Amino acid sequence: MNKKIGKKKGRSWAGNWREICLTGGIFAVLFLGMIGYLGYFTATSEEEMINNSYNSRQEILLSRNYRGTILDCNGEILAQTVLDDDQNETRTYPFGKLFSHIVGYSTKGRMGVEALANYYLIHSNTSLRNKAANDVAGLKNPGDMVYTTLNLELQQVADSQLDIYKGAVVVTEVSTGKLLAMVSHPNFDPNKIGEIWDALVEDENSSILLNRATQGIYPPGSTFKIITALEYIRQNPENYQEYSFECTGSFVSGSSRIGCIHGTKHGNLDLERSFAKSCNSSFANIGMGLDRAKFADTLKSLLFDEPLPLTLTYNRSSTAVSEEMWAADMMQTSIGQGKTQITPIHLNMITSAIANNGILMKPYVIDRVENDEGSLVKAFQPSSYGQLLSQEEAGILKDLMTAVVENGTAANLSEREYTAAGKTGSAEYNENGDSHAWFTGFAPAENPEICVTIIVEGAGQGGDYAVPIARRIFDAYFNQKK
């Protein structure tokens, strides 16, 4: 009896030892894996870690360095830290409200470039000689300088033309995705953010801090006809040029009716003329003939209800195309009304892709980082998101958008020293029929360089209010090149 018990105990001890070794080995592998992952994460995500508001290392860095300068593409100072005789620091914004949303602020949290470039602004790559001298003198080191892609003159023109209206303007370089200007109204003075912060936060109806260019959600109105036209071309590649419609001022399907603006009777239309004249009736007719499942796939590929390749804070655009849609909803969607919502930056990205032969370049606003002596710390390069539409499709849409300027609702852009292409929109947003004025387009039409997207809230028709703003921005851009 005792021998059996003894043997059983021996076997149990040996088995336990093997289990202990196996368990210990597993934990050792897991521990080494965790150490490896932490090392990799630290090496590849240092910027993200530093920018985390819970990371106390920010305070350590700011105890040694004062915040660096932000500049436009030509070296104009957009934000800087001013030191008085006692080395007290004041963050100042020389242009006041002009860059309020895109450059942002760095007190009461951070916004805009102040947030995006925080990692670089609080680090200092000044020379060891300077660091040693500053250390001896008990002085802080200057933070690195961040050069943006923003263009002061284009920003001034866009801001002054938007004037007293609420709305937004986005200006990008087609071939690179560089943000040349970004305006949102109403704006604020970042020099006074500490004074006005409590009032802004307590006012639930205030939208001053909202960057309408990236966070404003609007019905796209007739600018959405770019996408409806694209889908019609995709579903009718062999015969889209044969499209014909007789506009009598309205389109009726069952009990649902869509009318053209002011009841205009456009007469006999092909696809180009339907687009140039922005005929609601014709596009409602087009929409009713589309395969909705394929249309939904196209919208997803154009990043509706999807994340955007954008580092700025933004809201997603949305739409709702499905087989189960009522006829009335499909008709409204086809002309950019109903449940469809889009941000100005997203519309600009789609327009830029058309201008760039179907390729979307990721928008970016930080060009390079230099130390206080002008030595390069880091340069940012253009990056492609991918092909949103084929080169052939982009070419067809370019032609349609050129016709809008030459023979349609954006005629205010014709007969300039440059050619232009685009699409206007009048997006109704309430039961009274009040509308936002839209324009999105590019120039030169044949070899696009600059893309401009504008929304003027509550102004009316895009051709009357948004197109003149675009014209002055295009004028300023091409005058700079002379």
RARA-V420051 format. One record per backbone hydrogen bond with DSSP energy under -0.5 kcal/mol. NH is the residue of the N-H (numbers start at 1). CO is the residue of the C=O. If there is no record, write none. Layout:
NH:CO
NH:CO
This chain:
5:1
6:2
7:3
8:4
9:5
10:6
11:7
12:8
13:9
14:10
15:11
16:12
17:13
18:14
19:15
20:16
21:17
22:18
23:19
24:20
25:21
26:22
27:23
28:24
29:25
30:26
31:27
32:28
33:29
34:30
35:31
36:32
37:33
38:34
39:35
40:36
41:37
42:38
43:39
44:40
45:41
49:45
50:46
51:47
52:48
52:49
55:52
56:54
58:55
59:56
60:56
61:57
62:58
63:59
64:60
64:61
65:61
66:141
68:121
70:79
71:146
72:76
73:150
75:72
78:70
79:70
80:92
82:80
82:90
84:88
87:84
90:82
92:80
92:90
96:93
98:95
99:96
100:97
103:99
104:99
111:105
113:102
114:103
114:111
115:111
115:112
116:112
117:113
118:115
120:117
121:117
122:118
123:120
131:127
132:128
133:129
134:130
135:131
136:132
137:133
138:134
138:135
139:134
141:64
143:66
144:120
144:123
145:370
146:69
147:145
147:368
148:71
148:146
149:365
151:180
152:150
155:151
156:152
157:153
158:154
159:155
160:156
161:157
162:158
163:159
165:162
167:185
168:455
169:183
170:453
171:181
172:451
173:178
174:172
174:449
176:173
177:173
179:364
180:171
180:178
181:171
183:169
185:167
190:96
190:188
192:189
193:190
195:192
196:192
197:193
200:196
201:197
202:198
203:199
204:202
206:203
210:207
212:210
214:211
215:211
216:211
216:212
218:216
218:342
221:336
223:220
224:221
225:222
226:223
227:224
228:224
229:225
230:226
231:227
232:228
233:229
234:230
235:231
236:232
237:234
240:236
242:239
243:240
245:269
247:245
247:267
248:246
248:250
251:258
253:256
256:253
258:251
260:249
263:260
264:261
266:264
267:247
269:245
274:270
275:271
276:272
277:273
278:275
279:274
280:278
283:279
284:280
285:281
286:282
287:283
288:284
289:285
289:286
290:287
292:290
295:291
296:292
297:293
298:294
299:295
300:296
301:297
302:298
303:300
304:299
305:317
306:303
310:308
315:214
318:341
322:320
325:322
330:326
331:327
332:328
333:329
334:330
335:331
335:332
336:333
337:332
340:337
341:318
342:218
344:212
345:213
347:343
348:344
349:345
350:346
351:347
352:348
353:349
354:350
355:351
356:352
357:354
358:353
359:356
360:386
361:359
362:383
364:177
367:147
367:365
368:147
369:378
370:145
371:375
374:371
377:369
378:369
380:367
383:176
385:360
386:360
388:358
388:386
389:358
394:390
395:391
396:392
397:393
398:394
399:395
400:396
401:397
402:398
403:399
404:400
405:401
406:402
407:403
408:404
409:276
410:404
411:408
413:410
414:411
416:418
421:442
422:401
423:440
425:438
427:436
428:426
429:434
430:434
433:430
436:427
437:456
438:425
438:436
439:454
440:423
441:452
442:421
443:450
444:419
449:443
450:443
451:172
452:441
453:170
454:439
455:168
456:437
457:166
457:455
459:456
460:435
464:461
465:461
466:462
467:462
469:465
470:466
471:467
472:468
473:469
474:470
475:471
476:472
477:473
478:474
479:475
480:476
481:477
482:479
